[in-house]
Amino acid sequence: MEYYLPRILQAGIGPNQPPVTKDIIVNGIPLFDNIQIQTIEFCNLKCDFCPNHYLIWDRLDDKRNGTPYKLMSIEDYTKLIKNLADLNYSGRISPYLMNEPLMDKDRMVEIIGIAKEYLPNSYLTINTNGTGLTVDLMQGMIGAGMDRIQIDDYFDDKYATRMLKVMEHFQTANCNIILSSNYNVKQARNREDKNKTPHYGPYTYWNRGGLVNVNPDIPVPQKNCKYPNKHMFIKWDGSALLCCCDWEYKVVHGNVFETSVEEVWTNGSYQHYRDTLAKGRRDLLKMCRKCNFGGVESEDERLEEFQRQEKYGAELV
């Protein structure tokens, strides 16, 4: 099947990337320049390439039994943002992690506003499946200071058309709005191999630490990974997770609600993973030994990674 839309469609006039800033050094270690914060632990979809396709049912059962979604309180979230302000943080802030951020749509405008109040030079961005997105909600998020909204087109032409109608209202908004088909599930299923294994494009080919079976021919690269060096991942309860592939929360480096962000970021647990990955020894780390994420950072590495994927049959969407 050939998808009639281009891979990426854009609206708005905001910057596509945050400005380059100098490294902030904390206890001799460069601070992350990207933090993902899970304000709600839930997603409303079940996608082939995502570990939520089996984890989600436990969370749905919680909801059906009357247990509320697990939420980061506004008080704890504000404490975290203030801690980042104390560090003069000006990097990327993404109020989503292993979830659908707009399941928290009733609080999202407030969440964005708090971040921009204390961190006016930060770059706020979300990735959303768009199922809860409306013109009013997008207007509220942009008005509160959202810099980038990526809508991931998981479905079909009718869905993309609906999203484009929402985007039409924001052609001159001071926000970078993207409709991306990199994650289109229908296309991937149409590229299944003889074993019925979906093959995704270069943005979704990795196996989430070995939790999902996608593009199985791509081997685990024995090289460094950017995540423990450049990114911080905070669960709803303040736990600092290894990365966005640790869907089962197996590696927790500490808790930013119990100690400071800088104490967690520079502790021995984080440093052990950084040192081991720097040596290219993913095989020594249980969470990393099956992960085929390339760990790209620079544009040269990104091009090299695309070439590696194409060699093993991953296709551009």
N, C-alpha and C positions, 0 to 999 in steps of 0.2 A: 504493500500500500504506500502510495506517495501522499504525504501530507501537504495540503495546499498552502498552508501558511509558512512564512519564513521561520527560521529557528528562533529568532528573537524579534519582537516588535516593541517599540518604545513610545512613551508619551512623557510630557513634562520636560523641564529645562534644567533640572537639578544635576549636580555632578554624579557621575557613575561610580566614582571611587572617592574615598576620603583623602584629604590632603596628606602628603608625606610629611611626617614629623620626626624629630630627633628621638632616638631611643631614650627612654627613662630607665635609669639603672637603679635597681633596688638590691642592696646587699651584694653588689657585684654581679647581678644577673639582670639582663635586659628584660623589662616588663613586656608582657603581651601587648599586642596592638589590636586584638579582636577578642571580645567577650560575648558569649552567648548565655542568656539568662532564661531559664525555664520558669515562666510565671504561672503556667498551668500544665499539669501532666495528663494530657489527653490529645488524641487526634480522632477525627471523625471518619477517616478513610482507612482502607486496607489495601495497600499497594504492594505489588510483587517484590519490588526492589528494597522494601523497607521492613525491618524487623517488627514493626507494628502489625504486620499481617498475622502474627500469632500472639503478640503481647496485648494487642488491643482488646481482645475478648475478655481478658481478666479485668481490664479497666471498664469495659462496658458492663460487666456483671456487677462491679462496684456501684455503678450508676443505677442500674436496675434495682439493686438492693437498698437504694436510698442513701448510699454513702456519697457525699459530695466529691466532686473532682478535687484532686490535691492541688492546692493553690499556694503560691508564695504570697505572704501577706504584704500589703502596701507598706507597712512599717518596716518589715525586713528588707523589702526591695529598696526603700528610701535609704536605709542604713548602708546597703551595699553601694548605692550610687554616691552617697556622701563619702564613703571610703575611697572610691575612685577619684572623686574630686580632690581629696587630700593628697592624692598621688599626682595631681595635675594631668590626669589621663585625658587624652584627646583622640583616641582611636575609635574603632568601630564598636558599636553596641547593638546587639541583636537580641531583642526580647522574645526569643524562641529557642527551643532546644528539644529535639526528639518529640515534637508535638505539632499541632496546628495552632499557631498563635492567636488566630481570631476566634478560637473557642473561648478566649478570654476577652471577647470584643467589648463587653460592658465596662471593662477597666482599661482597655488598650490606650485610649486617648489620654487618660490620666497617667499611665505608665510612661508614655512618650514625653508628656509634659514635665514629669519629674526629672527625667534624664536630661532634658534640654535646659531645665532651670539650673541644675547644679553643674552640668557639663555642656555648656553652650557650644564648645568647639568640637564636640564629639560628632560621630557620623552614625545616625540611627537607621537601621535597615531591618526589614523582615522578609522572609520567604513564606508565602501562603498558598494554599490550594485554591483560594478564592471563593470557596463555597459560601462563606459568610460575608463576602465583601459587597458593600453597597456604595452608592455615590455618597450618601451622608456619612458613612463610616470613613471612607477614604478622605473626604473633605475634613473631617475631624482630626484624623491622624496627621494629615499634611499641615493643618493649622497649628497642631501642637508641636510640630518640628520634625516630623519624619522626613528623612533625606532620600530614602530609596525603598521601593516596594517591588518585590519580584513575585509575580503571579505565575505559579507553575501549572502549565497546561497538561493535566494528567489524562484528559478525556478525549473529546472529539470536536468536530468543527462547530457544533451548536454551542458548546461550552465556550470555545474561543471567541465566537461571535458575541456572546453575552458579555464576556470580559472586555472586549474591545469597545462595546457600547458604554461601559462604565468609564473606561480610559478616555473616551472622547471628551469628557467633561474637564479633563485636566491637561490639555495639550500645552498650556503655558504655566502650569503649576511649578513652584520651586521645589520640585521633587523628581527624582528619576524613577519612572514607572516602567516596568518591564513585563511583558508576557512572553514566557519562555516555554518552548516545547521540548526542552532537553530531557524532561522527565515523563514524556508521554507514554503511558502504560500500553495503550492500544498498539502503538507502533512497535514497541519492544516485543509484544506477543506475536506480531507478524514477522519477527525475525528470529523466532525460536529455532534452535538447532534440532537435530534428529532425536535428542533426548528430552525435547520439550522444555529446554532451559532458555528463558528469555535473555536476549542480548540487548543491553542498553548502550547508550552513547557514552562519550568520554566524561561526562559530568556525573554519571550515575553507575558506572560500571563496577565500582568496587563493592566488595562483599560485606561491608560493615563488620569488620573484625571476624569474618567467617560465619556470621549469623545468617546470611542469606546466600542462595545459590544463583548468582547472576554472572554472566561472562566467565564461566569456570576455567577457561583456557589461559586466562591471564595470570601469570605466576606472582608469588609474593616477592616484591623487590627487597633485596637486602641493602637498604639504604636508610638514611635519616628520614624523619617525618617532622613536618612543621608544627603539628598540633601541640605537643608539649612545650615547644619553644616560643610559639607566637600566639597561641589561642588559650583562653580559659573558658571552662564550661561549668556553669553553676546550675545544679538541680534546684527544684522548688524549695527544698529544705535547707539549702545553703551548702550542700556537699559539692566539693570541687572534683569533677569527674575527669578521668584520663582524656577523653575526647568524645566527639559526637558519634563514634561507632560503639561506645560502651553502653548499649541500650539496656543491659541487665545490671548496670551500676556495680560492676565487679571491682573497679579500681577507683578508690576514693582517696584523694590526697589530703583531705582535711575539710574543715567547715568554716566558711567565711562569716557565718553568723556567730561562731564561737571564738574565733581569732580573726585577725585582720587579713585582708586580701594579700598584703605583702608577706606576711608570715607564712601563709599557705603556699604562695607562689615560689618562695625560696626554700621550702623545706626539703628534707632529704628524700622523701618519696618522689617528688617531682624530679629532683636532680638525678635520681637513679635511672628513671626512664630517659631523661635527656642524654645522659652519659652513654647508656647502652645503645640507644638508637643512633647516636653520633658515630658509633663504631660499626653501624650497619648490622647489629646483632638482634634483629627482631626475633630470631629463633629462641633467644633467652627470655623473652617476655611472653607469658602465656596469652595475654590479651592481644598481642601484636603478631604472633607467629603465623597466624592464618590470614592476616589482613593484607589485601593486595592494593590498598590505597598507595599511590605513588609518592605522596608527601610533597607535592610540588610547591615551590615558593616563587622563584623568579620566572620571567617570561621564557627564558631559554629552557628552564626545567619543564615548563608547561608544554612547549613545543616538543621536547624530548619525550614527555609522557604521552602526548597524542600519537607520536610515531610508534611508541612501544605498544599502545593499545591497538593501533591499526595492524601491527604485525601479528597480533593474536586474535584478530577478527572483530574487535569492537568497532562499531560504525558510528560515524557522526550522524546525529539526528537531524 
